[in-house]
Amino acid sequence: MATNQEEVSLLGVVGSPFVCRVQIALKLKGIQYKFFEENLVNKSELLLKYNPVHKKVPVFVHNEKPIAESLVIVEYIDETWKNNPILPSDPYQRALARFWSKFIDDKIGGAVWKSVFTVDEKEREKNVEESLEALQFLESEIKGKKFFGGEEFGMVDIAAIFIAFWVPMVQEIAGLELFTSEKFPKLYNWSQEFMSHPVVKEVLPPRDPLFAFFKARYESLLADSK
Amino acid sequence: MATNQEEVSLLGVVGSPFVCRVQIALKLKGIQYKFFEENLVNKSELLLKYNPVHKKVPVFVHNEKPIAESLVIVEYIDETWKNNPILPSDPYQRALARFWSKFIDDKIGGAVWKSVFTVDEKEREKNVEESLEALQFLESEIKGKKFFGGEEFGMVDIAAIFIAFWVPMVQEIAGLELFTSEKFPKLYNWSQEFMSHPVVKEVLPPRDPLFAFFKARYESLLADSK
């Protein structure tokens, strides 16, 4: 259980959708924490010590106990701080929340990324097709709901921040149309609703530098392939 | 909560490590269920209806409510039937159990499979290396414990049934040495302990037909590549 003498830290980088998930959860729960900005080109001793397996961010550290993997962290936060629940209390609804969160990681993250940051035309086409197919499942799943979690946002919404904020940015850079209001009107409405939620709005990274970062990466990829 | 009028079904195939995970959980909890054997070449209406997203087994159906994804199902079973707990009660230990279960799925399943069922030599070497590296992390993690879960087996053990039972079989077929008692003595001891546990022993599929099935698949792959 949470006590008054909490030591809560997050090792991350600004601009990572996985780190952002944890930040949304922490903000929703109203938890104060120290943010340690990592340099992924020169990883800190702390990161290597706390996540020797993957050596990746985010790493969440609660009273010196480290946890890696964004969705594992989000569940831990939800189980440790009980206010503003992130997962539903009903076991079946919890299972569905876990299913869709995993779906987003397995079927959308990689496919969208490879749609954008791929030189090979065939590879891109395949990934574009997979991205669209996966997004269609989410379009059906959001139905007429305000959030995936219902009236309040939850685990699936947090997992899907990648779709709301990152996908529009990287598709613009590559001149692709993956996630648009025409193709996925309900999911698009959800994304607007979610990003204007006070909790989410406050933790989203600034768009312009991130856009410039991804654009440079995309252009360097194109240049290398010529 | 569980009631007396339970309808519990499992759509699966004998010989799938993912289906076996669910069977171990059900056996541990002492839950009676109907098993529907799927033909994956000609999938049933029921499977397509209950898992329209992935169209894969296992699908667990509890009182007409379907759940897919083996680890999601195992957590659901643990939350619904409280006897013989599968996940620890402490949130931090739960997070670690989820972390290692995910690690097994992300880092071992695919790498071992591609080590065996790959024609390309470079691709095989890369995957063998990744498999060994990942197994080493589990060798360190099991330490001197009887099970990953401690004195009783839990979520990580269930996730790792693939390593105990399937890996020795497919590596033998391909003439590879991935998971051996010399390379990973502690993990090997764990695997023997786990497979001789009465609950696990009773749900493991018969080895010989499965070995023949994988061998035929391996030989057909080799033949196709000539």
Chai-1 contact restraints between the chains, C-beta under 6 A:
chainA,res_idxA,chainB,res_idxB,connection_type,confidence,min_distance_angstrom,max_distance_angstrom,comment,restraint_id
A,V53,B,F137,contact,1.0,0.0,6.0,A-B,restraint_1
A,K65,B,Y92,contact,1.0,0.0,6.0,A-B,restraint_2
A,I67,B,A95,contact,1.0,0.0,6.0,A-B,restraint_3
A,E69,B,F99,contact,1.0,0.0,6.0,A-B,restraint_4
A,E69,B,K102,contact,1.0,0.0,6.0,A-B,restraint_5
A,V72,B,A95,contact,1.0,0.0,6.0,A-B,restraint_6
A,V72,B,R98,contact,1.0,0.0,6.0,A-B,restraint_7
A,V72,B,F99,contact,1.0,0.0,6.0,A-B,restraint_8
A,Y76,B,P91,contact,1.0,0.0,6.0,A-B,restraint_9
A,Y76,B,A95,contact,1.0,0.0,6.0,A-B,restraint_10
A,E79,B,P91,contact,1.0,0.0,6.0,A-B,restraint_11
A,T80,B,P91,contact,1.0,0.0,6.0,A-B,restraint_12
A,P91,B,Y76,contact,1.0,0.0,6.0,A-B,restraint_13
A,P91,B,E79,contact,1.0,0.0,6.0,A-B,restraint_14
A,P91,B,T80,contact,1.0,0.0,6.0,A-B,restraint_15
A,Y92,B,K65,contact,1.0,0.0,6.0,A-B,restraint_16
A,A95,B,I67,contact,1.0,0.0,6.0,A-B,restraint_17
A,A95,B,V72,contact,1.0,0.0,6.0,A-B,restraint_18
A,A95,B,Y76,contact,1.0,0.0,6.0,A-B,restraint_19
A,R98,B,V72,contact,1.0,0.0,6.0,A-B,restraint_20
A,F99,B,E69,contact,1.0,0.0,6.0,A-B,restraint_21
A,F99,B,V72,contact,1.0,0.0,6.0,A-B,restraint_22
A,K102,B,E69,contact,1.0,0.0,6.0,A-B,restraint_23
A,F137,B,V53,contact,1.0,0.0,6.0,A-B,restraint_24
